[in-house]
Amino acid sequence: MSKHYFIADTHFGHSNIHKKFRTQFSSDEEHNETIHENIITCGNKQDCIWLLGDIIFKESEFWRISAYAKKFQQVYLILGNHDAKSLPRYALQHKNVCVMGVEQRWGLWLTHVPVPDYELYRGNCIHGHLHSKVVERGIYEYGNCVATGQDQRYFCVSCEQVDYEPISLEQIKEIRGW
């Protein structure tokens, strides 16, 4: 049986990301290669990888999609707000790469940007976009918000939240109790 792995906000080709946002990396190259190797080494040929947006900023990084297409049974790209405009055209040259804006599967939303909470009657949401932040949910008493906490109906797979490694659907469900 195939496993499904998720990661978002890889930001391949984002100039100076190691200086601006992900300062634990010494260079853009170290950033890109660390995430790429973590993707390549997870799972096997029977498994699927889901890249939930903001994957590749520059065309010079498109070769990574070809590597994933060779490694995995299926590659799913959910486009993000910063993906290179020509990414879909390149990605769809591969028979086992699917490009989408949003997907509903296994009773879950799979998106880049978290879906609004009024859509969650259709299922919980695996998403990216938030990097180190989380979707919060207010606790109300007599119409007043008295506290906030992480909304357990959402699971963010941005690199910062999954230690720059893809996470399996089984792990997500176990962590959230879904």
ChimeraX attribute file (.defattr): number of C-alpha atoms within 10 A of each C-alpha:
attribute: neighborCount
match mode: 1-to-1
recipient: residues
	/A:1	5
	/A:2	13
	/A:3	13
	/A:4	20
	/A:5	23
	/A:6	26
	/A:7	29
	/A:8	33
	/A:9	25
	/A:10	24
	/A:11	22
	/A:12	25
	/A:13	20
	/A:14	18
	/A:15	14
	/A:16	14
	/A:17	19
	/A:18	18
	/A:19	13
	/A:20	8
	/A:21	10
	/A:22	15
	/A:23	13
	/A:24	10
	/A:25	15
	/A:26	12
	/A:27	16
	/A:28	20
	/A:29	15
	/A:30	13
	/A:31	23
	/A:32	19
	/A:33	13
	/A:34	14
	/A:35	19
	/A:36	18
	/A:37	12
	/A:38	14
	/A:39	22
	/A:40	18
	/A:41	11
	/A:42	18
	/A:43	20
	/A:44	14
	/A:45	14
	/A:46	13
	/A:47	17
	/A:48	25
	/A:49	28
	/A:50	20
	/A:51	29
	/A:52	30
	/A:53	28
	/A:54	24
	/A:55	28
	/A:56	24
	/A:57	20
	/A:58	18
	/A:59	15
	/A:60	10
	/A:61	17
	/A:62	19
	/A:63	12
	/A:64	16
	/A:65	20
	/A:66	16
	/A:67	13
	/A:68	20
	/A:69	21
	/A:70	15
	/A:71	21
	/A:72	21
	/A:73	16
	/A:74	22
	/A:75	26
	/A:76	20
	/A:77	26
	/A:78	26
	/A:79	25
	/A:80	23
	/A:81	12
	/A:82	16
	/A:83	20
	/A:84	18
	/A:85	14
	/A:86	12
	/A:87	20
	/A:88	17
	/A:89	10
	/A:90	15
	/A:91	22
	/A:92	13
	/A:93	11
	/A:94	15
	/A:95	10
	/A:96	17
	/A:97	22
	/A:98	16
	/A:99	16
	/A:100	15
	/A:101	14
	/A:102	19
	/A:103	12
	/A:104	13
	/A:105	9
	/A:106	10
	/A:107	12
	/A:108	17
	/A:109	21
	/A:110	27
	/A:111	26
	/A:112	28
	/A:113	21
	/A:114	20
	/A:115	17
	/A:116	8
	/A:117	16
	/A:118	7
	/A:119	11
	/A:120	15
	/A:121	8
	/A:122	12
	/A:123	17
	/A:124	22
	/A:125	25
	/A:126	25
	/A:127	27
	/A:128	33
	/A:129	23
	/A:130	19
	/A:131	16
	/A:132	13
	/A:133	13
	/A:134	18
	/A:135	16
	/A:136	14
	/A:137	15
	/A:138	13
	/A:139	12
	/A:140	11
	/A:141	9
	/A:142	6
	/A:143	7
	/A:144	9
	/A:145	11
	/A:146	10
	/A:147	11
	/A:148	12
	/A:149	11
	/A:150	13
	/A:151	13
	/A:152	16
	/A:153	18
	/A:154	23
	/A:155	22
	/A:156	28
	/A:157	29
	/A:158	29
	/A:159	24
	/A:160	19
	/A:161	18
	/A:162	16
	/A:163	13
	/A:164	21
	/A:165	25
	/A:166	25
	/A:167	21
	/A:168	19
	/A:169	15
	/A:170	12
	/A:171	11
	/A:172	17
	/A:173	11
	/A:174	10
	/A:175	11
	/A:176	11
	/A:177	9
	/A:178	11
